[in-house]
């Protein structure tokens, strides 16, 4: 058996490089509870981000197309606060929805 000498590595580091016991294989059981929790968090975050981006689009309509910069600034603050509270409390996009409705009404009314 031939050994390749790795210069600059300690003996423990050389053996750790060849140790493959920590690698996961297809036969290993999966932690389904953790997987489902991670997936649920991912879906919740995606919902919040989509609702937040829709509000930002309405804010751009208010500011750029209709010229109501101050109302757009207030809407941005409300959108950020509602998305943060929705993410922290678990309410998700339901916290951003009222702000989206108000911004939509502002876009219709403030022409």
trRosetta pair geometry for C-beta under 8 A, 3 or more apart (Angstrom, degrees):
i j d omega theta_ij theta_ji phi_ij phi_ji
6 9 4.5 3 110 27 116 127
6 13 8.0 -112 93 104 137 102
6 14 5.6 172 38 -103 124 104
6 17 7.8 64 -20 27 166 157
9 13 4.4 -125 -173 89 101 125
9 14 5.2 123 116 -59 126 83
9 17 7.8 -13 -173 -19 159 134
10 13 4.8 93 55 7 76 104
10 14 7.3 -140 95 -8 40 86
11 14 5.8 -54 -152 32 33 112
11 15 6.7 23 156 -11 66 105
12 15 6.1 -59 -148 40 32 104
12 16 6.2 33 154 -23 66 109
13 16 5.5 -53 -142 36 33 113
13 17 6.6 39 156 -27 63 101
14 17 6.0 -51 -156 25 31 112
14 18 7.2 13 153 -4 61 105
15 18 6.1 -63 -154 43 39 102
15 19 6.3 48 148 -35 70 106
16 19 5.4 -48 -143 24 37 118
19 22 7.3 53 127 1 97 95
20 23 5.1 -23 -178 5 80 123
24 28 5.2 -95 -158 35 82 152
25 28 5.3 120 57 -18 68 98
30 35 6.1 22 154 -36 114 142
31 34 4.1 21 120 27 118 116
31 35 6.2 150 92 -21 66 89
32 35 5.3 -56 -142 39 35 115
32 36 6.1 33 160 -19 69 105
33 36 6.1 -55 -147 37 27 107
33 37 6.4 27 153 -18 62 108
34 37 5.7 -54 -145 37 32 112
34 38 6.3 33 155 -19 65 106
35 38 5.9 -56 -149 37 28 110
35 39 6.3 27 154 -18 64 108
36 39 5.6 -53 -144 38 32 112
36 40 6.3 35 155 -20 65 105
37 40 5.8 -52 -147 36 30 111
37 41 6.5 30 154 -17 63 106
38 41 5.8 -56 -149 37 31 111
38 42 6.3 34 152 -21 64 106
39 42 5.5 -53 -148 35 32 114
39 43 6.4 31 155 -17 66 104
40 43 5.9 -53 -146 37 31 109
40 44 6.3 32 154 -18 64 108
41 44 5.7 -55 -145 38 31 112
41 45 6.3 30 156 -18 65 107
42 45 5.9 -56 -147 38 28 109
42 46 6.3 30 154 -20 63 107
43 46 5.6 -54 -148 36 31 113
43 47 6.5 34 153 -21 64 103
44 47 5.8 -52 -150 33 31 112
44 48 6.6 29 153 -17 64 105
44 87 7.6 129 139 -125 106 67
44 90 7.5 -45 -153 -144 151 60
44 92 5.1 -108 -153 -103 89 112
45 48 5.7 -55 -149 37 34 111
45 49 6.2 32 154 -19 67 107
45 87 7.1 50 -106 -124 71 109
46 49 5.8 -55 -145 37 31 110
46 50 6.3 30 157 -19 65 106
47 50 5.9 -55 -147 35 29 109
47 51 6.4 25 157 -13 64 108
47 92 5.3 15 94 -178 130 116
47 93 4.4 -99 150 -32 102 121
48 51 5.9 -59 -149 41 30 108
48 52 6.1 31 153 -21 66 110
48 83 5.5 115 -179 -153 104 89
48 86 5.7 167 -116 105 114 122
48 87 5.5 53 -126 -73 170 94
48 92 5.8 -124 -63 -159 92 61
48 93 5.6 -150 -87 -72 48 70
48 96 6.6 134 -144 -16 66 138
49 52 5.6 -55 -144 39 30 113
49 53 6.3 30 156 -19 65 106
50 53 5.8 -54 -147 37 29 109
50 54 6.5 32 153 -20 63 104
50 93 7.3 -20 68 -102 91 134
51 54 5.7 -52 -149 34 32 113
51 55 6.6 33 152 -17 63 103
51 83 7.2 174 90 -100 103 98
51 93 4.1 150 -31 -140 148 101
51 96 3.9 119 135 90 128 142
51 97 6.7 -65 -147 -64 134 62
51 100 6.4 -95 -167 -51 88 138
52 55 5.7 -54 -154 35 33 112
52 56 6.5 34 149 -21 65 104
52 79 6.2 118 -140 169 73 106
52 80 7.9 68 -141 -93 115 47
52 83 4.6 37 -87 -96 118 145
52 96 6.0 -96 -68 -129 62 153
53 56 5.4 -49 -147 34 37 114
53 57 6.6 43 152 -22 65 98
54 57 5.7 -47 -153 29 35 114
54 58 6.8 32 150 -13 63 102
54 100 5.9 22 107 -125 113 125
55 58 5.7 -54 -152 38 37 110
55 59 6.3 41 148 -23 67 104
55 75 7.1 -163 177 162 101 103
55 79 4.3 165 131 -122 147 132
55 96 6.3 -113 -33 -177 136 108
55 99 5.8 17 -119 115 138 109
55 100 5.2 -102 -81 -90 89 78
55 103 5.8 120 -144 19 77 161
56 59 5.3 -49 -146 35 36 117
56 60 6.5 40 153 -21 65 100
56 76 7.7 57 -109 -112 73 86
56 79 7.0 156 -61 145 67 164
57 60 5.7 -51 -152 33 33 111
57 61 6.7 36 148 -20 63 101
58 61 5.4 -49 -151 32 38 114
58 62 6.5 39 151 -19 66 102
58 75 7.4 -111 105 166 101 149
58 100 6.9 139 5 -145 151 64
58 103 4.0 99 123 138 141 124
58 104 6.0 -79 -123 -70 144 59
58 106 7.8 99 163 63 114 102
58 107 5.7 -108 -157 -42 93 134
59 62 5.6 -51 -148 36 34 112
59 63 6.1 20 158 -10 68 111
59 72 4.7 109 -164 -154 82 93
59 75 5.1 -174 -100 101 99 125
59 76 5.6 82 -136 -68 153 85
59 79 7.1 -83 -49 -12 133 152
59 103 6.6 -54 -61 -147 66 138
60 63 5.9 -60 -137 45 30 102
60 64 5.4 -4 179 10 71 118
60 65 7.7 63 135 -5 66 95
60 72 7.8 96 -70 -144 21 134
61 64 7.0 -58 -114 51 16 86
61 65 5.1 -29 -158 32 56 125
61 66 6.6 40 148 -4 67 107
61 107 5.2 23 110 -122 130 126
62 65 7.6 11 -31 51 6 84
62 66 5.5 -49 -147 51 38 119
62 68 4.9 -65 175 67 90 105
62 71 5.8 -110 173 95 135 105
62 72 4.4 170 97 -78 116 97
62 75 6.6 94 41 19 160 154
62 103 6.9 -97 -36 -160 134 90
62 106 6.1 10 -102 118 127 116
62 107 5.9 -102 -70 -86 82 80
62 110 7.0 43 -134 78 90 134
63 66 7.5 37 3 54 9 77
63 67 7.5 43 -172 -110 32 15
63 68 6.6 -95 -90 70 42 56
63 69 5.2 67 -134 -102 89 61
63 72 3.8 -6 -61 -39 100 173
66 107 7.0 -172 -19 -135 150 64
66 110 5.8 92 162 116 146 97
66 111 6.5 -101 -124 -128 117 36
68 71 4.2 -11 150 36 115 117
68 72 6.0 132 102 -24 75 91
68 106 7.5 -137 93 163 156 113
68 110 5.5 10 -43 148 154 147
69 72 5.4 -59 -147 38 32 113
69 73 6.3 36 155 -23 67 102
70 73 5.6 -49 -150 31 33 113
70 74 6.6 31 152 -14 64 102
71 74 5.7 -51 -149 38 35 111
71 75 6.2 38 149 -20 65 108
71 106 6.1 -175 160 -173 136 142
71 110 7.0 174 54 -49 169 175
72 75 5.4 -54 -146 39 32 115
72 76 6.3 39 153 -25 65 101
73 76 5.6 -49 -148 31 31 113
73 77 6.7 31 153 -16 63 102
74 77 5.8 -53 -151 36 33 110
74 78 6.4 30 152 -15 66 107
75 78 5.6 -56 -144 41 32 110
75 79 6.0 35 155 -23 66 107
75 99 6.9 133 -156 -176 76 102
75 102 7.6 -167 -116 104 99 105
75 103 5.2 92 -146 -97 135 109
75 106 7.2 -131 -75 46 135 159
76 79 5.6 -53 -143 35 30 113
76 80 6.3 27 158 -16 64 106
77 80 6.0 -56 -147 38 28 108
77 81 6.3 25 156 -15 64 110
78 81 5.8 -57 -143 41 30 109
78 82 6.0 24 161 -15 66 110
78 99 4.9 174 129 -123 110 124
78 102 7.8 -40 118 73 156 140
79 82 6.1 -59 -142 40 26 105
79 83 6.2 24 159 -17 63 109
79 96 6.7 47 -147 -140 71 95
79 99 5.2 168 -88 142 65 149
79 103 7.7 20 -67 -47 114 143
80 83 5.9 -56 -144 38 28 108
80 84 6.3 27 157 -18 63 109
81 84 5.8 -58 -148 38 28 111
81 85 6.2 22 158 -13 66 109
82 85 5.8 -53 -140 42 32 107
82 86 5.9 35 157 -21 65 110
82 95 4.5 -177 -177 142 85 93
82 96 4.9 139 119 -92 117 55
82 98 7.4 -150 -131 57 152 91
82 99 5.0 -164 17 -18 159 137
83 86 5.6 -54 -142 39 28 114
83 87 6.3 28 157 -18 62 107
83 95 7.0 170 -82 93 25 112
83 96 5.4 38 -78 -80 74 117
84 87 5.9 -58 -149 37 27 109
84 88 6.3 16 158 -11 64 111
85 88 5.9 -60 -141 43 30 105
85 89 5.8 8 168 -2 68 116
85 91 7.2 -1 126 40 81 124
85 95 5.3 -160 89 -169 96 157
86 89 6.5 -63 -130 47 21 95
86 91 4.7 -94 -133 78 69 92
86 92 5.3 -35 173 106 106 5
86 93 6.6 95 176 -66 150 15
86 94 6.7 164 -129 57 116 62
86 95 3.2 -153 -72 37 104 128
86 96 5.8 -60 -16 -27 159 85
87 92 7.5 69 -84 -104 45 40
89 95 7.3 109 50 -56 121 141
91 94 4.9 -102 166 65 92 106
91 95 4.7 91 99 -39 126 103
92 95 7.1 155 78 9 30 91
93 96 5.3 -61 -157 42 56 109
93 97 6.2 74 144 -44 79 94
94 97 5.6 -32 -145 8 36 122
95 98 7.7 -53 -175 23 33 98
96 99 5.6 -63 -164 43 51 112
96 100 6.0 56 142 -28 79 106
97 100 5.4 -54 -146 34 34 115
97 101 6.5 34 157 -20 67 102
98 101 5.6 -52 -148 35 35 111
98 102 6.4 34 154 -17 66 105
99 102 5.7 -54 -147 39 33 111
99 103 6.2 32 154 -18 66 107
100 103 5.8 -56 -146 39 28 109
100 104 6.3 31 154 -20 63 107
101 104 5.7 -55 -149 37 30 114
101 105 6.4 29 154 -16 64 105
102 105 5.8 -54 -148 38 32 109
102 106 6.3 34 152 -21 65 105
103 106 5.4 -51 -145 35 34 114
103 107 6.5 38 153 -22 64 101
104 107 5.7 -50 -150 31 33 112
104 108 6.6 28 152 -16 64 104
105 108 5.7 -55 -148 37 36 109
105 109 5.9 21 159 -10 71 113
106 109 6.0 -59 -132 45 28 101
106 110 5.4 -1 178 7 68 120
107 110 6.9 -58 -115 50 16 91
108 111 7.4 -33 174 -43 29 101
